[in-house]
């Protein structure tokens, strides 16, 4: 196993904009002060870094280095409680991985993602543990004893695809409040440019109007991440 420390990057407040609907008059409602998104952490995974740890991981990356690069990408969302009694019902974070001008069979993929499935919130992640084949190691899903079904708080999907996403659901036991860290290992063609395009959406339960969907109005610096040339990219020690 290899353990990586994640730096705590700055959180940026995000504006949520109501999704247009046929029955909704313009202008669309905007919500501020409810959600923040961190500056991304980008960390290239190299054989040299692995040499200080697991020999199996070093062998795997050395064999892959001639044709594939692996990069860690991590983002944190912070959800805040409502001031007016309108809680989050759900939220979703999506990442579209792209290598501009590369053919379809040379596009980057999410080799491993975390979290995959969880029934409760956790504190903001400060470390990532990787197996010898660069799978993100997670603790097993914990369910409440006697619970009749999986009451999932967050579920990740899209592993080995170019468009992974995470869906969060407020549950009876856990409101959608607090920090959530989302991490993926990106596999890309060696040396090819790699961009990650981020989307964030949420549904708020209003007392008067019911469930209203919103999309985040992300600034360019948070919406598009260049994994090859990113200001917070973590270089080899």
C-alpha positions, 0 to 999 in steps of 0.5 A, spaced: 500 500 500 502 507 498 499 512 502 499 519 499 497 526 503 492 531 500 494 538 502 488 542 504 486 547 498 482 553 498 474 553 498 471 557 493 463 559 494 459 557 489 452 560 486 447 555 485 442 557 479 435 554 478 434 550 472 429 553 467 423 550 467 417 551 462 412 553 468 418 557 471 418 565 470 425 568 468 429 570 471 431 564 475 432 564 482 440 564 485 442 561 491 448 563 495 452 561 501 450 554 501 455 550 497 463 551 496 468 547 491 475 547 493 481 548 488 483 541 485 489 537 488 493 534 482 498 529 483 502 525 478 503 518 480 510 516 478 515 510 478 520 514 482 515 516 487 513 508 488 520 506 489 520 508 496 514 504 497 511 497 495 515 494 490 509 491 486 506 498 485 513 500 482 513 494 477 506 496 475 508 503 474 514 502 470 511 497 466 506 502 464 510 508 463 512 508 456 504 508 454 500 510 460 500 516 465 496 516 472 494 522 475 491 523 482 485 528 482 481 530 488 476 535 489 472 537 496 465 540 496 462 543 502 455 543 503 452 548 509 445 548 512 440 552 510 438 559 513 431 559 511 429 551 512 430 549 505 435 543 506 438 540 500 435 533 498 440 531 493 447 533 489 451 531 484 458 532 482 461 530 475 467 530 472 468 529 464 475 527 462 478 529 455 484 529 451 483 534 446 485 532 439 486 525 441 481 520 438 476 516 442 480 510 443 486 515 446 481 519 451 483 518 459 479 514 463 477 514 471 482 508 473 479 508 480 474 513 484 473 514 491 468 514 494 464 508 491 458 507 496 457 510 503 451 510 508 454 516 512 458 522 511 465 523 513 470 528 515 474 531 509 479 526 507 487 528 508 490 522 505 489 517 500 491 510 500 493 506 493 493 499 492 499 496 488 495 497 481 493 504 483 486 502 486 483 507 491 483 503 498 476 504 501 473 502 508 467 497 507 460 500 507 457 500 514 450 499 515 446 501 521 444 494 524 437 492 523 437 497 517 432 493 512 435 496 506 441 500 503 440 507 505 446 510 501 448 517 502 453 517 497 454 513 491 460 513 485 459 511 478 463 511 472 469 507 474 473 505 467 469 511 463 471 518 461 465 521 465 465 519 473 460 522 477 458 522 484 451 522 487 449 524 494 442 523 497 440 526 504 437 521 508 433 520 514 439 519 519 444 524 515 442 531 512 446 533 506 451 538 510 458 538 511 465 536 507 465 531 501 472 529 498 471 526 491 478 522 488 479 519 482 486 516 479 486 518 471 489 514 466 491 517 460 496 516 454 503 518 456 504 525 454 497 527 452 494 533 454 488 531 460 483 536 461 477 535 467 471 539 466 467 539 472 459 540 473 455 540 480 448 540 481 443 540 487 436 539 489 433 544 494 427 542 498 423 549 499 417 549 503 412 553 498 415 550 491 417 543 493 423 540 490 427 545 485 433 543 481 439 547 481 446 547 477 452 551 479 455 557 476 462 555 476 468 560 474 472 557 469 478 556 474 474 551 477 470 548 471 476 546 467 482 543 470 488 542 466 491 536 469 498 537 466 499 544 468 495 546 474 497 551 479 496 546 485 499 540 481 503 536 487 510 534 484 515 529 486 518 529 492 
